């Protein structure tokens, strides 16, 4: 793995220009131990919880933070730390339990159903905002992607979400395979010919590994998974109209594997448009796979997307494509092939 310093995404942090950008060193007490957490004022409470999770393995949703004279504000993940009277000299107490039951963990998690579409100007503003670039640089330094299989020279990169993309995590079944999206293994096998594959979920790494193992993805003889990423790889950004939310910055991957992947050869599938906000030109919105027992006999999304991936695999540069029109692109290509 190349050093992150070899990419522009990993440039040294910009000079501190305001109080909100000042770094705080907080002491968090949990389970009889003390942990040091470094955080910036322009980070949110949600980001603080993510950093605590890195140290304690207590998932953010299981954390209750207690701090003198702050009260219930620490229960709101969207609050910026610069809005709270935090001091490095005071200690914060965290109450929480490490999650062991993966299935209960996932079912109990809040469901995001209110996806939204940001205006083009606002997307550009979020992507180019210095505070978000700085958060990305910090994440590059903090989160090291562990490869399960080597990156392959000359291959493009396909990044896949799990929930509602590959798997219906809300329905119940005796066997997880009943909730797997139809044609998943055929899709991954075909894609692997031209793409390295990474799985990126907004859940814990433990859940990602268990679920992919249950679905037979991690040790399939027909394809290999290059890497798994979890919620700790995400960053928090702020929109003028939509407030604070998490997203998946592909710059993290590009910075750590600059000799293999870039905006020109990467495509990412997710059912939530907000996850693409730092790299909108690389995102493709996949139709959510819900109510698996009713829809699994009719869902053809992965079949169609397989053909799209194979169609664009030979292009030198994917960054100029409008993935919002992927179905039209696929249909036009099919017509040309029939008439040639």
ChimeraX attribute file (.defattr): number of C-alpha atoms within 10 A of each C-alpha:
attribute: neighborCount
match mode: 1-to-1
recipient: residues
	/A:1	13
	/A:2	11
	/A:3	12
	/A:4	21
	/A:5	14
	/A:6	14
	/A:7	16
	/A:8	13
	/A:9	20
	/A:10	23
	/A:11	16
	/A:12	11
	/A:13	14
	/A:14	12
	/A:15	9
	/A:16	10
	/A:17	8
	/A:18	9
	/A:19	11
	/A:20	16
	/A:21	19
	/A:22	14
	/A:23	15
	/A:24	17
	/A:25	15
	/A:26	20
	/A:27	18
	/A:28	19
	/A:29	17
	/A:30	17
	/A:31	11
	/A:32	5
	/A:33	8
	/A:34	15
	/A:35	15
	/A:36	14
	/A:37	17
	/A:38	14
	/A:39	19
	/A:40	19
	/A:41	19
	/A:42	24
	/A:43	24
	/A:44	25
	/A:45	25
	/A:46	24
	/A:47	25
	/A:48	21
	/A:49	23
	/A:50	24
	/A:51	19
	/A:52	22
	/A:53	19
	/A:54	15
	/A:55	12
	/A:56	16
	/A:57	16
	/A:58	20
	/A:59	21
	/A:60	21
	/A:61	17
	/A:62	17
	/A:63	19
	/A:64	15
	/A:65	22
	/A:66	19
	/A:67	17
	/A:68	11
	/A:69	10
	/A:70	13
	/A:71	10
	/A:72	11
	/A:73	18
	/A:74	21
	/A:75	16
	/A:76	11
	/A:77	18
	/A:78	20
	/A:79	19
	/A:80	22
	/A:81	24
	/A:82	18
	/A:83	12
	/A:84	14
	/A:85	10
	/A:86	19
	/A:87	12
	/A:88	13
	/A:89	10
	/A:90	12
	/A:91	18
	/A:92	19
	/A:93	17
	/A:94	20
	/A:95	13
	/A:96	18
	/A:97	15
	/A:98	12
	/A:99	15
	/A:100	10
	/A:101	10
	/A:102	15
	/A:103	12
	/A:104	10
	/A:105	16
	/A:106	16
	/A:107	13
	/A:108	11
	/A:109	12
	/A:110	8
	/A:111	9
	/A:112	7
	/A:113	8
	/A:114	6
	/A:115	11
	/A:116	10
	/A:117	11
	/A:118	17
	/A:119	10
	/A:120	10
	/A:121	9
	/A:122	14
	/A:123	19
	/A:124	15
	/A:125	16
	/A:126	20
	/A:127	19
	/A:128	12
	/A:129	14
	/A:130	13
	/A:131	19
	/A:132	21
	/A:133	22
	/A:134	19
	/A:135	19
	/A:136	26
	/A:137	22
	/A:138	17
	/A:139	19
	/A:140	24
	/A:141	16
	/A:142	13
	/A:143	15
	/A:144	15
	/A:145	18
	/A:146	11
	/A:147	14
	/A:148	13
	/A:149	12
	/A:150	12
	/A:151	21
	/A:152	14
	/A:153	10
	/A:154	13
	/A:155	19
	/A:156	27
	/A:157	27
	/A:158	22
	/A:159	24
	/A:160	20
	/A:161	23
	/A:162	22
	/A:163	21
	/A:164	22
	/A:165	24
	/A:166	25
	/A:167	25
	/A:168	21
	/A:169	22
	/A:170	17
	/A:171	14
	/A:172	14
	/A:173	12
	/A:174	7
	/A:175	10
	/A:176	15
	/A:177	14
	/A:178	17
	/A:179	24
	/A:180	22
	/A:181	25
	/A:182	23
	/A:183	17
	/A:184	18
	/A:185	18
	/A:186	15
	/A:187	18
	/A:188	22
	/A:189	18
	/A:190	16
	/A:191	23
	/A:192	19
	/A:193	14
	/A:194	19
	/A:195	25
	/A:196	27
	/A:197	24
	/A:198	21
	/A:199	21
	/A:200	24
	/A:201	23
	/A:202	19
	/A:203	18
	/A:204	21
	/A:205	16
	/A:206	14
	/A:207	19
	/A:208	22
	/A:209	16
	/A:210	14
	/A:211	20
	/A:212	17
	/A:213	13
	/A:214	14
	/A:215	20
	/A:216	13
	/A:217	18
	/A:218	19
	/A:219	12
	/A:220	14
	/A:221	9
	/A:222	13
	/A:223	19
	/A:224	19
	/A:225	20
	/A:226	22
	/A:227	19
	/A:228	21
	/A:229	27
	/A:230	20
	/A:231	19
	/A:232	21
	/A:233	23
	/A:234	24
	/A:235	22
	/A:236	21
	/A:237	24
	/A:238	19
	/A:239	14
	/A:240	10
	/A:241	9
	/A:242	10
	/A:243	10
	/A:244	17
	/A:245	16
	/A:246	19
	/A:247	21
	/A:248	27
	/A:249	24
	/A:250	26
	/A:251	24
	/A:252	24
	/A:253	23
	/A:254	21
	/A:255	25
	/A:256	24
	/A:257	19
	/A:258	19
	/A:259	15
	/A:260	18
	/A:261	23
	/A:262	20
	/A:263	17
	/A:264	17
	/A:265	20
	/A:266	24
	/A:267	23
	/A:268	26
	/A:269	25
	/A:270	25
	/A:271	22
	/A:272	23
	/A:273	18
	/A:274	20
	/A:275	25
	/A:276	23
	/A:277	25
	/A:278	26
	/A:279	20
	/A:280	21
	/A:281	20
	/A:282	24
	/A:283	26
	/A:284	21
	/A:285	18
	/A:286	20
	/A:287	15
	/A:288	17
	/A:289	22
	/A:290	20
	/A:291	15
	/A:292	23
	/A:293	13
	/A:294	9
	/A:295	13
	/A:296	17
	/A:297	10
	/A:298	9
	/A:299	16
	/A:300	13
	/A:301	18
	/A:302	21
	/A:303	14
	/A:304	14
	/A:305	19
	/A:306	18
	/A:307	17
	/A:308	19
	/A:309	19
	/A:310	15
	/A:311	14
	/A:312	15
	/A:313	19
	/A:314	12
	/A:315	11
	/A:316	10
	/A:317	15
	/A:318	20
	/A:319	18
	/A:320	10
	/A:321	14
	/A:322	14
	/A:323	21
	/A:324	13
	/A:325	10
	/A:326	17
	/A:327	14
	/A:328	11
	/A:329	16
	/A:330	17
	/A:331	13
	/A:332	12
	/A:333	13
	/A:334	14
	/A:335	10
	/A:336	9
	/A:337	9
	/A:338	8
	/A:339	6
	/A:340	6
